[in-house]
Amino acid sequence: MAAPTALRGAERDELGHGRRRRRCWGRGAVPERQSRRGWLRPVGAGDPRAAKFGFSNITGIDYSPSAIQLSGSIIEKEGLSNIKLKVEDFLNLSTKLSGFHICIDKGTFDAISLNPDNAIEKRKQYVKSLSGVLNVKGFFLITSCNWTKEELLDEFSEGFELFEELPTPKFSFGGRSGNSVTALVFQKT
């Protein structure tokens, strides 16, 4: 179960479509006025894309030393020096991790939710940990293949409000259509 990580820096690409001006990273979009300091996202899979998009001073966490070692190998191979990696369990964080503006989750909440040992309590602890590391008005981007928009709204109803639903691939089957994943941006209240 990978745990979120920290990203700090600025992005290069910018899109403006008449609504809010946004700078995009991966699938997520962050309002231009939002500082790029103190991002939090899963790095356990060794995904260095944020650094390639101009973010700096990135801190990645995972509870698995092997995942951190794998991420370190990928980061070294890619020649990225602005990523720090730490072994941390997101459900039992040290007090050193706090003050982030963005948290990006690409599967950690799903993994925690599927844990057969007290999943409900672990989901509550996840929300508590998230609230502890994220600044007020900070953003939480979640991509889930197990939860619908409505279910995620319910899970993160305390202390977070929906900021935006991000577009995801759609599919049709048996005359009905839907999404294979849900991607939402919450803002901490």
Secondary structure, 3 states (H helix, E strand, C coil): CEEEEEEEECCCCEEECCCCEEEEECCEEEECCCCCCCEECECCCCCCHHHHCCEEEEEEEECCHHHHHHHHHHHHHHCCCCEEEEECCHHHCCCCCCCEEEEEECCHHHHHHCCCCCHHHHHHHHHHHHHHHEEEEEEEEEEECCCCHHHHHHHCCCCEEEEEECCCCEEEECCEEEECCEEEEEEEC
